[in-house]
Amino acid sequence: TSPCLCLSSSGCFRCCSPAATDVRAALALAFAAWLATASYLFLVPHDDALPRRADAVVVLSGSKQRLPVGLRLVSDGVAPVLVLSAGPEAEEIDPRIAAQCARRVRVCFEAEPSSTRGEARSIARLARRRGWDELVVVTSGFHVFRARRVLERCYRGRLWLTDAPVDAWWLPWALVTESAKLALAETTRRGC
């Protein structure tokens, strides 16, 4: 094998040990595997073909791009009721949420805790109380995969997820945060 040159802390090149080369190769391979997996899970669309009719359209909190999608779906007749997750940060994210919560065909809830898991629990309780068997859930594209996994643990009815647009500059951060949150959801936070 040919010797590998590494940049030392003094700024000079020196020969690397085979072990250091192996570690770097393993790290590069692990990073490439994570990037490919995260890209598939969080960047490739995982949304569903929408039904003609559902009991409600639920908009998860977290992005101002989600509310217009939910409003359009209700306006298009997909469901008669718009449900908004209006947590503590909701008005900072989108000031239109308070105005929407004041309307009669809107149902607003504040998830406890303020997380996808908290939203899933709240949605399941609301659905049981109101007799909803079919829900369309609006979230960001990068969030669809994890949101579905968490929602299906709490809500037993029919579920369709659809994505709202996401600003491209946000996607690298979303890959990192969604990877960490999915790891938690699949290991230590598996229940509803």
C-alpha angles and dihedrals in degrees: 000000000000119000118259121228118219129187109242126212089260090060095251127120118245136170115276123223116245088244092058090049090050092050092050091048092049091049092048090049092048091049092049091049092049092047093050093047095044091047091053095045099042109023104036109080114258098172123128133240102260123245122240089240138013134169095247145353111231120201114201118216124248109078138050090220092068100066097061090053091052092047091050092050092052090044089051089055099249089132136357095226132058115206118197128196097219104182127168093281095044097098091047089053095044123002090198090074095079091051091049092049090057092063122095097234091054127089117195128191137175113223119225111234098027095238141097088268091052090049091050091053092048093047091051091051092047092048092050093048094047098038095242113165100169126047135176111208123201120205139139117292094246090052099051097089097050094037090055092051092050096041093050089058092060108025118061099187131089112296133195122182124202130182133237120211119272130207108250094227088064096057101083090054090045091055091056098042096042090049091054093044092048090050089054092045091052097045120024100012103046098133129080 
